[in-house]
């Protein structure tokens, strides 16, 4: 009989003991800034229409990264100019030659997405990294990045480029994101390209592919 009573008491007390243990465990649980959640990833190809030194510049860009909780993308990107951007004779590194500016940038990329599951939504975009310019002789021979003779007036500086996109969910894995950014350049020492010459609005069309 005593054994039966003891068993009943133990069984009755077990929920209380478990609750107390759980409370004690919660009290000592590690607190974190970011909570575990859904993770995806995507890559993007973008074409930018902008200016460098007052001249039209076409820039292609690729970027991508991890997409956390359908809100935050953190990753890496790189971009480069593709067209002829004339260098004025007084700024030419090779007087008498027909020189073109070359532009590139690489660094960290972040995007914050509002309402990712909606067919049309807004994305806030941010790039921060290093930029560079060079001069090269586009004609009679195209530029040669493999030899020092093909690169002139190499110039490195910091770039910050915030922007916004209007994003369209075309398919579950494909998105179209036209937008606008503003490129801010800092500490350029290139011939004929000051910080203000390199800082400009950019109008972009972007395709994103991945797991959203």
VENFENFEN-V984037 format. One record per pair of residues at least 6 apart in sequence whose C-alpha atoms are under 8 Angstrom apart, sorted by the first residue. I is the first residue (numbers start at 1). GAP is how many residues later the second one is. Records with the same first field share a line. If there is no record, write none. Layout:
I=GAP, GAP
This chain:
37=31, 32
38=30, 31, 32
39=27, 28, 29, 30, 31
40=26, 27, 28, 29, 30, 170, 171, 172
41=23, 24, 25, 26, 32, 169, 170, 171
42=22, 23, 24, 25, 166, 167, 168, 169, 170
43=19, 20, 21, 22, 165, 166, 167
44=18, 19, 20, 162, 163, 164, 165
45=15, 16, 17, 18, 161, 162, 163
46=14, 15, 16, 158, 159, 160, 161
47=11, 12, 13, 14, 157, 158, 159
48=10, 11, 12, 13, 154, 155, 156, 157
49=7, 8, 9, 10, 153, 154, 155
50=6, 7, 8, 9, 150, 151, 152, 153
51=6, 147, 149, 150, 151
52=33, 141, 145, 146, 147, 148
53=139, 140, 144, 145
54=143
55=30, 31
56=29
57=24, 25, 26, 27, 28
58=23, 24, 25
59=20, 21, 22, 23
60=19, 20, 21, 22
61=16, 17, 18, 19
62=15, 16, 17
63=12, 13, 14, 15, 46
64=9, 10, 11, 12, 13, 45
65=8, 9, 10, 11
66=7, 8, 9
67=6, 7, 145
70=43, 46, 142
71=40, 41, 42, 43, 44, 45
72=38, 39, 40, 41
73=36, 37, 38, 39
74=34, 35, 36, 37
75=33, 34, 35
76=30, 31, 32, 33
77=29, 30, 31, 32, 50
78=26, 27, 28, 29
79=25, 26, 27
80=22, 23, 24, 25
81=21, 22, 23
82=20
84=16, 17, 54
85=15, 16, 17
86=12, 13, 14, 15
87=11, 12, 13, 14, 48, 105
88=104
89=6, 7
91=100, 101
92=7, 43, 99
93=6, 42, 59, 60
97=40
98=39, 40, 41
99=36, 37, 38, 39, 40
100=35, 36, 37, 38
101=32, 33, 34, 35
102=31, 32, 33, 34
103=28, 29, 30, 31
104=27, 28, 29
105=24, 25, 26, 27, 54
106=23, 24, 25
107=20, 21, 22, 23
108=19, 20, 21
109=16, 17, 18, 19
110=15, 16, 17
111=12, 13, 14, 15
112=11, 12, 13
113=8, 9, 10, 11
114=7, 8, 9
115=6, 7
116=96
118=51
119=49, 50, 51
120=46, 47, 48, 49
121=45, 46, 47
122=42, 43, 44, 45
123=41, 42, 43, 44
124=38, 39, 40, 41
125=37, 38, 39, 40, 56
126=34, 35, 36, 37
127=32, 33, 34, 35
128=30, 31, 32, 33
129=29, 30, 31
130=26, 27, 28, 29
131=25, 26, 27, 28, 54
132=22, 23, 24, 25
133=20, 21, 22, 23, 57
134=17, 18, 19, 20, 21, 56
135=16, 17, 18, 19
136=7, 14, 15, 16
137=6, 13
143=7, 8
144=6, 7
145=6
153=37, 38
154=36
155=33, 34, 35
156=32, 33
157=28, 29, 30, 31
158=27, 28, 29
159=24, 25, 26, 27
160=23, 24, 25
161=20, 21, 22, 23
162=19, 20, 21
163=16, 17, 18, 19
164=15, 16, 17
165=12, 13, 14, 15
166=11, 12, 13
167=8, 9, 10, 11
168=7, 8, 9
169=6, 7
170=6
172=39, 40
173=35, 36, 37, 38, 39
174=33, 34, 35, 36
175=32, 33, 34
176=29, 30, 31, 32
177=28, 29, 30, 31
178=25, 26, 27, 28
179=24, 25, 26, 27
180=21, 22, 23, 24
181=20, 21, 22, 23
182=17, 18, 19, 20
183=15, 16, 17, 18, 19
184=11, 14, 15, 16
185=10, 11, 13, 14
186=9
187=7, 8
188=6, 7
